[in-house]
Amino acid sequence: MIKKLMLIVATGWLVSCTSTNDELIVTDNPEIGVTIPENFPELNTAVYNNMPTEHGVALGKQLFFDKRFSTDNTISCASCHIQSNAFADANTQAIGVEGRVGLRNVPPIQNLAFMNFYNWDGSKLQLEKQSLVPIITHEEMDSSILEVIGKLSEDALYTLLFSNAYGDSEITPERIYNSIAQYEYTLVSANSTYDKVQRGEGISFTESEARGYNTFQQKCVSCHSTALFTDQSFRNIGFPINTSVDEAGRARVTGNMNDYMSFRVPTLRNIAYTAPYGSFGQFATLKEVLDYLDEGVLYADNLDPILKDNNNRIPLTETEKSDLIAFMNTLSDTNFITAD
């Protein structure tokens, strides 16, 4: 059963008063909560301090699609996080202002309310602290939050949107970050063929999908566990290395070389829409990923034990690869990528 966290009593924001009788005009801004599908993990605790509201989400969505966040007004959050790609994109690495190439592949934005870490290296623990990163990064938006606020302050639409969401028209960094996070918290994907099979909605896997699911349980679930299809751990699985001097994986955050080139295990939900794959788009297709794991990965002292203890590979037959891809395609949520 799908449940929602809801606020029972709507919050009233004072918007304005009339000049004749000082009658208050109040806009309700009820919490709309976060949809929590059955068997999903607990919410990130930060969500409880920034629960989505009707007008907060509307503001956050408007901000998400606003290109004025970039220094030259050409790049918005939605420029890289494209809904039809499960809010990822089709580039090997992020493309920012003036065509600048970022360090890593754009991760999808889905089910973020349930994640404990954000970014490939887990550098942020709260979604509200993540959105500043692309704003100030040279290869992405190359702007500043003060520059963004200056632009938004000139738009009368934002006077209304901020007033509806926060009770007055003041535009602050915290309100921007919170509103974007509120919108992203509502991006919940849990209506794939796999989900419908699990819920017993009258459909079943094909023979190939069922075999793939069985192979997945044997050879993949150690990392891609839970209803999110990621255990949210950081692992070095021996993928080809991005030779940029700025790259060190999780070690960029911890300073611990035992974390060198370890990355957060990606979710497999909607994976059919998020090619290419890997921290910097090393693989064009899922077949390439499985071939690489089968043929043998790069050795490293901190290579994940699952691989190290098995001659640095996950052996797969061609039939198993085909069936695994068939199963992973059942994780596609067409409603999620097409919803308004």
N, C-alpha and C positions, 0 to 999 in steps of 0.2 A: 504494500500500500504506500502511495506517495503522500507525504505529509508536508505541512508548511508551518514555519515559525511565523506567527502573526502577532501583531500588537492589537489587543482587544479594543482599546480606546484610541481613536484617531487623534493626532496632534494638530492643534489649531495654530496657525501662524498669522500674526497681525500683518496685513499688507498695507492698508491705508485707512484714512478716515475722511468722511465727507466734510466739506467746508461749511455746510448748512446746519447739520445737527450732530456732528461728531460721531455719527454711527460707525461702529467698527465694521470693516469688511474683512472677513476671515477666510483664509483658504485652508481647507483640511489637507494634511499631508500624512496620510496613514502609512504605517509600515506595511510593506507587501511581503516581507519575509523572503526566505530562500527555500526553494523547492528541495526537499531531501528525499531522493529516491530510496526505496527499500535496499538495505544491505550496504548503503554508502557509509563511509567512515564519518567520524565526527567533524563538525565544522572547525575551521581554523578559529581559534578563540578570538582573534581580532574582529571577526564578523559581528560578534555580539555587541561590540562597541560602535559599529557602523552598519547597522541593519538597513538594508535597502528600503527606501520610502518611495512613494509614488512620484513625487517631484524630484527627489534626489536622483532616481534612476533616469528620469527624463532629461535632467540636466547633464548627468554623466554621459548619456548617449550622445547628446549634442556636442559635448566636449570631445568625445571619442572620435567623432567624424570631422572635427574642425582643423583645417590645415594651418591655421594661424599659430598653432603650437610650434611650428618650425620657423626658423629664422627667415626663410624666403617665402613662406606661406604656400609651400608645395606638398608638405608631408603631414598627414594626420596619423593617429594611432591606427585608423582603419586602412591606411595606405599599405601597411605591412600585415595587419591582422584582418584578412579578408574572409568574410563569412562563408563564402562558397568553398573555401579551403579550411573549414573549421577554425577560422580566424588565425590561420597561418598564411603563408604565401607559397609561390612556386619557385622561388629563387633559392640558390644554394646558400647564400648569405644575405642578411638584411641589406636593403638598398635605401640610403637616406638622401638628404639634400644634395643637389649637384651630382647625383649618381654615385655618391661615396659608398663604398662597400664596407659593411660591418664585419665584426669578428665572427659572428655565429649565425646559424640558421634560425629563422623566426619560429619560435614555438607556438603551437596552437593555444588558443584561449578558450578553455572549457573546464567546467567543474572546478574553477579556481577557489571557490569557497571552501573546498575540502582539502586543499593542498597545504602542506606545512612549510614548503620552500618555494621560492619563485626565482626564475632565471635558470639557465642551464647549470650554473654553479651554486645555486641556492643562496645567492648573496643577500636576498631579502626574505624576511620571515613574515612580513605583513604586506598585503597587496597595496595598502595605502602608501607605502614607502617605495613602491616600485616605479610608479609613473614618472617620477622626476628623472629617472635614469635616461630614458630615450630623449627627454627634452634637452638635457645638457650635454649628451654625448655628441662629439664632433661628427662621427660617421652617421648619426641618425638625424636628429632635429637641429642640433647645434644652436640652441636658443638658451633662454633662461626663464625661470618662472616669473620674474619681474617683467620681462619683455612680453611674455604671454598675457599677463594681467593687464598691461598697458593696452594691448590690442583688444582684449575682450571688453574692457571698460568703455570702449567707444561704440559698442553694439547695444542698442536698446533692448534687443531680445534677451540678452543676459541679465539686464536689470530685472526683468520679469522672472526669468528662470531661477536666479539666485534668491529673489524675494520669495518665490513659491517654495523653494527647498529649505531656506534657512531663516526666513522671517524678515530679512532686509536684503538690500541689493549689494552689500559689500562683497567684493571678490577677494578671497584670500587663498594662499597656497593650500592650506589645509582643506578648505571647502572644495577646491578643484580636485585634490587627490582623493578625498572621501567620495565625491560624486562619481568619479571615474570608476573607483573600486565598487561602488554600489551597483553600477551598471554591469560590471564584469561579474559580480557575484550572481547575477540573474542568468548568466549564460550556462545553463545546466543541460548536459546531454545525457539522456538515459532512455532513449526510445528507439534503439536499433533493433534489428532482427534478433540479435542475441538477447536483448532485454525482453522482447516479446515472447521468445521461447522460454526464458526463465520464469516469466510471469504466467505461463500456460495460457496464452491468448489464441490457441487454436492453430498455431503454425509450428513447424519443426524444421530442424536442420536437414539439408540434403545429405546424401551419403558421404560426399566429399567434405562438407562442412563438419559433419559429425566425426569423421576420422581426424580432421584437422584439430577439432576441439580436444580429442583424445591425445593427440601428439602434443598439443599446447600444454595440457595438464602434465605431461611427462617431462617436457623439455624446456618450457618457457615460463611456467607459472612461478618459479622461484623468484624471478625479478618482476614479472608483470602480474602481480597478485592484487587482490581486493577488487571491488567493483569498479575502481578507477583504472584497473589494468596497469598499475604501477605500484611498487611498494615504497616509492618516494625515497629510495636509498640512492647513494652516490657510488658508482662503480666504474672501474676501468675495464672495459671489455675488449681492449685491443683493436679498436677501430683505427684506420689510417689517421695520422696525427696532423693537425693544423700547425704548420711550422711558424706561424706568426709568433714573434717574440712576446706578444701580449697574452698568449694563451698558456694556461696551466691547469685548466679545469677547476675543480673544487679547491685546489691548492692556492688559487688566487685569493680565496676567501679565508682559508684556514692558515695559510703559510706552512702547512705540513706537507712535505714531499710524499708522504704516504698517500696523499690525495691527488697526486699529480695525474692529470688527464682523466680524472674521474668526473663523471657527469651524472646529473639526476636521471634516473631511469624514466624514459618518456612513457606517457600513456599510449596505449594502442587504440583507444577509442577514436573513431573517425580517421584511422590511419590511411585509409584509401584516398583521403582528400589532401594529405599533408606532405606528399613527396616534394622535393627529395628528402632523404633521411640522413640522420647523423648530426653531430653538433655543428658541422659546417657544410652539410649537404653532400657528404661523401658518396652517397649511393642514390642513384636515380630511381630505382625501383625496389620493391620489397623482395623480389627475386634476387637482386644483387646483394641485399643484406643477408639473406639466407645462404646464398652461395659462399659468401665471405666467411660466415660463421662455420659452415661445413668444411671449407678448405683449410681453415686455420687462421687465427688472428695474430696480430703483432704481440710478441712476448714483452712483458714488463714485470719488474719485480713486484709491483702491486696489482698485477693482473687478477681479476676476480677469481676466487678459488674454484668456482663452478667451471671455469675454462681451464685454469692452470692444472687442476686435478684430472682433466680429461684431454691431455695432449693439446691444449690451447684451441679446442674446437668444440662445436656442438654437431655431432654427426647427424646428417639428414639425408634420406634418400630423395630422389626426384619426386616420387609420389608424395612423400611427407611434405616437401616444400610446396607442392601444388595444393595439397589439402590445407596446409597451414594458411596459405594466402586466401583460400576460400573461406576459412573460418574467420580470419581477420577482417574480411570484407563484410561479415555479418555484424561487425561493430560500427558500421556506418549508420548514422542517424540523419536521414534525409530531412526530417522536420527541422532539426537543429540548424542545418546550413541554408534553409530556405525561409525560416520564420521571419515575420516582419519585426 
